[in-house]
Amino acid sequence: MRDDITLLAIESSCDETSAAIIKNGKILNNIVASQLIHENYGGVVPELASRAHQQDIVRVVNEALTEAGVSATDLQAIAFTRGPGLLGSLLVGTSFAKAMALGLNIPLIEVNHMQAHVLAHFIDDPKPSFPFLCLTVSGGHTQLVIVKSPLEMEVVGETADDAVGEAFDKAAKMLGLGYPGGPKIDKLAAQGNPDAFPFPLSEMPELKFSFSGIKTSLLYFIRDKGEDFVKENMADICASYQSTLIKMLINKLKKAAKIHKIKEIAIAGGVSANKGLRKALEAEAEKQRWKIFIPDFQYCTDNAGMIAMAAHFQFMAGNFVDQSVSPMPRMRM
């Protein structure tokens, strides 16, 4: 085996087609093609997503190789997101990775999308020490994870119903803000009063989350107040709604850190790009004397850079899969 370990990573779990090259544990690039078509429908349409992946994947992979100055014959393995995600989208990335690896006669590495979000913290400095506690927050997941090593993670808390990212997107749809909702609510929230309107904090046992109640509360709020009131007070509504979601996240994070006696705290996933959440985490870290880790914005949303980082650890451990591998839409961490 050559001294240099050069891997190609492919991410296609939802509506981002992405490819990245990692060499000796260092990310060389992170190419992402976003699918704007879903904005017309207020959410991701699975069939359209898989078609867009088919259209974009060759171009994205070629761009990753070309920009990094790497040829296909320089690769030692190809990594891909096996799950969780949309089946049609995962099929495109999995099939492409399998075909390319077969043609080059090199190994395949499967990557768990949620584990990759956590391992995005090892792309840049500073890096957390083991064990650390990670709050992973995205459109499909809300989890509290104790990270014992790059290959050993334990979920100690998760949502009983909706993910926090879905709570943002559904709220934006109800408010007529469009998709994707999280960034739009975050932007308006910065201009509003977070104490303007009270929304209920869902109290769940142990380290469980629940976000269905606050969505219902917002629905009734909009119905009772009326369209004109909502338009006139949009910034305050967004600020109050976002503040409540963030309080629920921080409260459980504090509880988990106390129970497991961990002072190194990280956040990951698409919602970790939320400026309100970042600010709240920094404020809480000062109170609790936590050492916190927040990924660069480009590694928060779905991207192949994080898949590449996870693949590097798998390669070093000799964890490969054969050509019989298939996507797992409901893959568990």
Secondary structure, DSSP 8 states (H G I E B T S, - for coil): --SS-EEEEEE-SSSEEEEEEEETTEEEEEEEEE-GGGGGTTS--HHHHHHHHHHHHHHHHHHHHHHHT--GGG-SEEEEEEESS-HHHHHHHHHHHHHHHHHHT--EEEEEHHHHHHHGGGTSSS---SSEEEEEE-SS-EEEEEEEETTEEEEEEEBSS--HHHHHHHHHHHTT--SSHHHHHHHHHTTS-TTSS-------STT-B--HHHHHHHHHHHHHH-HHHHHHTHHHHHHHHHHHHHHHHHHHHHHHHHHHT--EEEEESGGGG-HHHHHHHHHHHHHHT-EEE---GGGTSS-HHHHHHHHHHHHHTT--B-TT----TT---
